[in-house]
Amino acid sequence: MSRHGIRRIIAEREEELPSSEFVKILKIAEENRDIISLGPGEPDFTTPKNIIAVAKKKLDQGFTHYTPLGGRSDTKEAIAKKLKKENKIDVNPENQIIVTVGAKEALHLSLMSLLDPGEAALIPDPGYMPYRAMAETITVEPLSVQLKMEDGFEYDIDEIKRAMEPKETKVMILNSPSNPTGTVLSKKKLEEIADFAIDNSIVIISDEAYEKFVYDGAKHVSIGSLNGMKDHVVSIFSFSKTYAMPGFRIGYACGPADIIQAMTRLKMGTTLSTPTISQLAAIEALGGSQASVKKMVAEYGRRRKFMWKRLNGIGMECLKPKGAFYMFPRIPKGKHNSSMFSHSLLHKSKVLVVPGTEFGKYGEGFVRMSYATSYEKIVMAMERLEKVLK
């Protein structure tokens, strides 16, 4: 060892990751209890009692050991049954399903299975923050597909083609219902994307974490259920949102056997296995009463209606989201940029929002607000925003 101490060399993949403005804002919020946070990306509900009861019982029974790499067979069978009934996706639980540590691990494993360093993936922009980071950590180039407010933040085939011009790819991430925009893609739009994927030999990684959170008669359709898409889609789901189980860290993916088996082999080098207790709790979540899910969706629908009306009333133009639990309003005219506007709101109104640029370069000019917080706090937040903006 040199007399100057140990020389640390941090890998370029970490040093090149974009810095997060949201982290700085959260730090300020944590130090001030008067701040109302509209930043949460998780349900503000507690995990349903029937799920907790099963988890406690199984712990007492000694279910505290490893499981097979791809997940317990009984968990995968319960998932296969749900997929067939609700998503119209028919898969073999033995080799076409993998149970993961949250949907995020499923996303990461799917990218690693399909892409080599130097290749590229199409990602929505604005889109879920970690898509870009996950691609870059495995030295894959993220290609931004611009989603425009005037198009309802829907995917446009011409924009997909434009994103592919500098570097062709064989993978595209799709997210519906969407974080951060709340867009729910129609069956017609999904069919258009599916045709493009088949014609261009693209595998779609379909992130459907918010599948249950749809409003105003919107219907969630899994692109993996469409004719001809069986071999072109890896569908990813989560228990974190639907059953308010973020702390259980459990999600799953289904798709072509060769891809799922590749993901399963890679899991040996990541988490080895998904927590046993979480897998057993997941069986109860899928097979037990769904009343808590309906209650959550109804309450989010109530908050959504109020927040959307108030935002547009105070000069923050916002499309009415059909899914998830976020608003993505445009910042008022005359304001400098998303980051400065977010910091201004934090200091002047003590309301935390997330800058749109956290979701990609095309998120500039917008902020994300979550209604996964109490109705009372949302009412108070809107009153504070109105005083500052008017």
SEVEX-868571 format. One record per residue (C-alpha): residue in one letter; y, x, z. Coordinates in steps of 0.02 Angstrom, whole numbers, plus 50000, padded with zeros to 5 digits. Layout:
N
REC  r      Y      X      Z
REC  A      Y      X      Z
...
END
This chain:
390
REC  r      Y      X      Z
REC  M  50000  50000  50000
REC  S  50173  50065  49957
REC  R  50301  50093  50094
REC  H  50401  49949  50020
REC  G  50260  49826  50057
REC  I  50138  49729  49949
REC  R  50196  49696  49772
REC  R  50176  49513  49729
REC  I  50152  49461  49549
REC  I  50167  49275  49519
REC  A  50089  49209  49359
REC  E  50206  49159  49218
REC  R  50133  48984  49210
REC  E  50210  48947  49381
REC  E  50374  49036  49351
REC  E  50403  48942  49188
REC  L  50378  48768  49263
REC  P  50540  48667  49264
REC  S  50629  48651  49431
REC  S  50636  48477  49506
REC  E  50802  48398  49549
REC  F  50704  48261  49639
REC  V  50640  48388  49767
REC  K  50819  48436  49811
REC  I  50871  48253  49828
REC  L  50720  48213  49937
REC  K  50764  48357  50053
REC  I  50939  48285  50078
REC  A  50865  48112  50108
REC  E  50742  48177  50238
REC  E  50885  48248  50339
REC  N  50982  48083  50342
REC  R  50899  47927  50410
REC  D  51041  47815  50348
REC  I  50984  47842  50168
REC  I  50889  47702  50080
REC  S  50759  47778  49965
REC  L  50723  47695  49798
REC  G  50617  47845  49751
REC  P  50440  47799  49809
REC  G  50299  47813  49683
REC  E  50171  47732  49797
REC  P  50148  47556  49868
REC  D  50237  47519  50031
REC  F  50088  47412  50084
REC  T  49948  47471  50198
REC  T  49770  47484  50131
REC  P  49685  47312  50150
REC  K  49591  47289  50315
REC  N  49421  47258  50234
REC  I  49430  47428  50147
REC  I  49482  47518  50307
REC  A  49343  47431  50404
REC  V  49210  47492  50282
REC  A  49280  47669  50286
REC  K  49272  47671  50477
REC  K  49095  47604  50477
REC  K  49034  47730  50350
REC  L  49112  47874  50448
REC  D  49021  47817  50604
REC  Q  48860  47813  50502
REC  G  48883  47997  50457
REC  F  48938  47988  50275
REC  T  49032  48153  50285
REC  H  48943  48264  50159
REC  Y  48965  48316  49977
REC  T  48923  48201  49834
REC  P  48867  48243  49655
REC  L  49003  48321  49545
REC  G  49035  48164  49444
REC  G  49027  48045  49591
REC  R  48901  47939  49686
REC  S  48790  47832  49576
REC  D  48830  47673  49674
REC  T  49017  47706  49655
REC  K  49000  47735  49468
REC  E  48895  47577  49448
REC  A  49030  47475  49538
REC  I  49161  47552  49424
REC  A  49058  47516  49267
REC  K  49041  47334  49320
REC  K  49230  47321  49344
REC  L  49268  47406  49178
REC  K  49156  47287  49082
REC  K  49222  47130  49167
REC  E  49407  47169  49177
REC  N  49445  47302  49046
REC  K  49315  47251  48916
REC  I  49253  47432  48913
REC  D  49064  47449  48910
REC  V  49003  47621  48968
REC  N  48848  47702  49039
REC  P  48888  47741  49222
REC  E  48771  47890  49222
REC  N  48861  47998  49093
REC  Q  49020  47907  49041
REC  I  49110  47893  49209
REC  I  49180  48026  49325
REC  V  49252  47991  49498
REC  T  49400  48105  49533
REC  V  49522  48155  49669
REC  G  49654  48031  49614
REC  A  49699  47989  49435
REC  K  49795  48151  49425
REC  E  49637  48257  49433
REC  A  49563  48149  49296
REC  L  49716  48182  49188
REC  H  49707  48369  49221
REC  L  49520  48380  49188
REC  S  49536  48281  49026
REC  L  49673  48397  48962
REC  M  49570  48550  49008
REC  S  49417  48477  48922
REC  L  49505  48439  48759
REC  L  49632  48578  48735
REC  D  49630  48767  48730
REC  P  49778  48879  48776
REC  G  49911  48877  48640
REC  E  49866  48703  48578
REC  A  49978  48552  48603
REC  A  49976  48376  48677
REC  L  50089  48229  48637
REC  I  50170  48158  48794
REC  P  50287  48009  48818
REC  D  50470  48052  48853
REC  P  50532  47980  48966
REC  G  50362  47983  49050
REC  Y  50270  48020  49212
REC  M  50335  48185  49283
REC  P  50171  48283  49299
REC  Y  50113  48261  49118
REC  R  50221  48406  49061
REC  A  50181  48513  49212
REC  M  49993  48485  49193
REC  A  49999  48537  49011
REC  E  50102  48691  49047
REC  T  49992  48751  49191
REC  I  49846  48764  49070
REC  T  49958  48845  48938
REC  V  49961  48691  48827
REC  E  50123  48646  48738
REC  P  50190  48472  48780
REC  L  50265  48384  48628
REC  S  50390  48249  48679
REC  V  50372  48079  48595
REC  Q  50543  47998  48618
REC  L  50539  47822  48690
REC  K  50703  47731  48655
REC  M  50783  47592  48756
REC  E  50828  47498  48596
REC  D  50641  47493  48555
REC  G  50597  47430  48728
REC  F  50535  47606  48772
REC  E  50383  47574  48663
REC  Y  50292  47706  48560
REC  D  50352  47717  48380
REC  I  50235  47792  48251
REC  D  50379  47880  48163
REC  E  50428  47962  48328
REC  I  50248  48018  48355
REC  K  50247  48095  48181
REC  R  50414  48180  48215
REC  A  50348  48254  48377
REC  M  50197  48323  48284
REC  E  50298  48409  48147
REC  P  50314  48580  48231
REC  K  50136  48584  48293
REC  E  49992  48467  48257
REC  T  49884  48409  48400
REC  K  49723  48317  48434
REC  V  49775  48238  48601
REC  M  49903  48107  48650
REC  I  49940  48037  48823
REC  L  49973  47851  48830
REC  N  50040  47763  48985
REC  S  50043  47573  49000
REC  P  50107  47497  49112
REC  S  50230  47640  49111
REC  N  50307  47750  49243
REC  P  50459  47758  49239
REC  T  50509  47621  49116
REC  G  50392  47478  49165
REC  T  50344  47449  48983
REC  V  50181  47357  48949
REC  L  50114  47389  48774
REC  S  50056  47235  48679
REC  K  49885  47225  48597
REC  K  49971  47232  48427
REC  K  50063  47393  48471
REC  L  49903  47469  48542
REC  E  49810  47426  48381
REC  E  49947  47515  48281
REC  I  49929  47670  48391
REC  A  49739  47659  48380
REC  D  49742  47658  48190
REC  F  49856  47811  48191
REC  A  49742  47901  48314
REC  I  49587  47870  48208
REC  D  49674  47922  48047
REC  N  49734  48084  48126
REC  S  49579  48124  48231
REC  I  49677  48110  48393
REC  V  49596  48079  48562
REC  I  49701  47966  48673
REC  I  49710  47997  48859
REC  S  49757  47824  48923
REC  D  49837  47823  49096
REC  E  49815  47647  49164
REC  A  49854  47676  49348
REC  Y  49968  47522  49354
REC  E  49847  47405  49264
REC  K  49863  47264  49393
REC  F  50053  47268  49405
REC  V  50108  47155  49263
REC  Y  50233  47012  49265
REC  D  50307  46867  49164
REC  G  50142  46827  49081
REC  A  50119  47004  49014
REC  K  49938  47057  48994
REC  H  49868  47230  49017
REC  V  49753  47282  48875
REC  S  49649  47441  48882
REC  I  49660  47533  48717
REC  G  49481  47593  48746
REC  S  49422  47413  48725
REC  L  49486  47398  48546
REC  N  49367  47402  48398
REC  G  49330  47578  48338
REC  M  49408  47664  48489
REC  K  49250  47698  48589
REC  D  49246  47881  48534
REC  H  49434  47909  48535
REC  V  49490  47865  48711
REC  V  49476  47933  48887
REC  S  49533  47791  49001
REC  I  49599  47838  49173
REC  F  49621  47725  49324
REC  S  49675  47739  49505
REC  F  49641  47655  49672
REC  S  49806  47723  49741
REC  K  49916  47588  49666
REC  T  49800  47436  49647
REC  Y  49730  47444  49823
REC  A  49870  47539  49912
REC  M  49750  47686  49940
REC  P  49854  47841  49894
REC  G  49794  47936  50047
REC  F  49611  47910  49999
REC  R  49641  48015  49842
REC  I  49522  47929  49724
REC  G  49530  47884  49540
REC  Y  49410  47884  49393
REC  A  49394  47909  49207
REC  C  49279  47840  49074
REC  G  49253  47885  48892
REC  P  49140  47975  48768
REC  A  48992  48057  48856
REC  D  49029  48232  48789
REC  I  49207  48229  48857
REC  I  49160  48154  49026
REC  Q  49020  48281  49047
REC  A  49140  48423  49004
REC  M  49259  48355  49137
REC  T  49116  48347  49260
REC  R  49069  48529  49230
REC  L  49251  48582  49253
REC  K  49257  48490  49418
REC  M  49143  48626  49489
REC  G  49294  48742  49478
REC  T  49421  48620  49548
REC  T  49377  48501  49690
REC  L  49186  48505  49677
REC  S  49171  48324  49731
REC  T  49279  48174  49774
REC  P  49280  48129  49960
REC  T  49123  48032  50005
REC  I  49214  47912  50120
REC  S  49339  47871  49983
REC  Q  49201  47831  49860
REC  L  49119  47712  49983
REC  A  49287  47630  50020
REC  A  49313  47612  49832
REC  I  49152  47510  49816
REC  E  49222  47387  49944
REC  A  49391  47385  49856
REC  L  49310  47333  49691
REC  G  49183  47213  49763
REC  G  49280  47136  49907
REC  S  49420  47008  49910
REC  Q  49560  47035  49785
REC  A  49684  46927  49882
REC  S  49782  47079  49942
REC  V  49809  47137  49762
REC  K  49877  46966  49711
REC  K  49990  46964  49863
REC  M  50060  47136  49821
REC  V  50092  47093  49640
REC  A  50179  46930  49689
REC  E  50293  47021  49811
REC  Y  50335  47157  49685
REC  G  50374  47020  49560
REC  R  50499  46944  49682
REC  R  50584  47111  49714
REC  R  50586  47152  49529
REC  K  50674  46990  49484
REC  F  50809  47019  49614
REC  M  50839  47203  49577
REC  W  50848  47178  49388
REC  K  50977  47039  49405
REC  R  51084  47138  49528
REC  L  51081  47299  49427
REC  N  51140  47215  49268
REC  G  51271  47123  49370
REC  I  51348  47284  49437
REC  G  51357  47372  49269
REC  M  51192  47463  49260
REC  E  51111  47402  49098
REC  C  50925  47383  49125
REC  L  50780  47310  49026
REC  K  50673  47190  49126
REC  P  50512  47287  49157
REC  K  50349  47196  49124
REC  G  50243  47312  49229
REC  A  50226  47446  49365
REC  F  50358  47442  49505
REC  Y  50507  47535  49433
REC  M  50675  47499  49353
REC  F  50747  47622  49228
REC  P  50932  47575  49212
REC  R  51061  47664  49106
REC  I  51196  47751  49208
REC  P  51371  47673  49189
REC  K  51483  47732  49049
REC  G  51596  47874  49094
REC  K  51474  47955  49215
REC  H  51432  48135  49176
REC  N  51243  48144  49179
REC  S  51089  48079  49271
REC  S  51083  48221  49397
REC  M  51266  48214  49447
REC  F  51261  48024  49454
REC  S  51108  48027  49568
REC  H  51189  48153  49686
REC  S  51349  48050  49686
REC  L  51255  47892  49736
REC  L  51163  47987  49872
REC  H  51324  48050  49950
REC  K  51437  47900  49922
REC  S  51317  47754  49948
REC  K  51173  47837  50039
REC  V  51050  47769  49910
REC  L  50919  47884  49836
REC  V  50873  47863  49652
REC  V  50780  47983  49537
REC  P  50874  48065  49391
REC  G  50804  48012  49222
REC  T  50789  48194  49170
REC  E  50645  48214  49294
REC  F  50545  48115  49165
REC  G  50592  48219  49013
REC  K  50742  48268  48909
REC  Y  50756  48093  48837
REC  G  50775  48023  49012
REC  E  50953  48087  49014
REC  G  51076  47945  49041
REC  F  50956  47847  49151
REC  V  50892  47843  49330
REC  R  50731  47775  49403
REC  M  50732  47652  49548
REC  S  50573  47596  49634
REC  Y  50549  47424  49708
REC  A  50401  47486  49809
REC  T  50511  47467  49962
REC  S  50552  47315  50066
REC  Y  50652  47170  49995
REC  E  50778  47187  50137
REC  K  50810  47370  50098
REC  I  50829  47331  49912
REC  V  50960  47197  49953
REC  M  51054  47324  50061
REC  A  51040  47459  49928
REC  M  51111  47345  49793
REC  E  51258  47300  49906
REC  R  51295  47485  49935
REC  L  51283  47524  49749
REC  E  51400  47380  49705
REC  K  51534  47445  49825
REC  V  51528  47618  49746
REC  L  51517  47563  49564
REC  K  51647  47425  49573
END
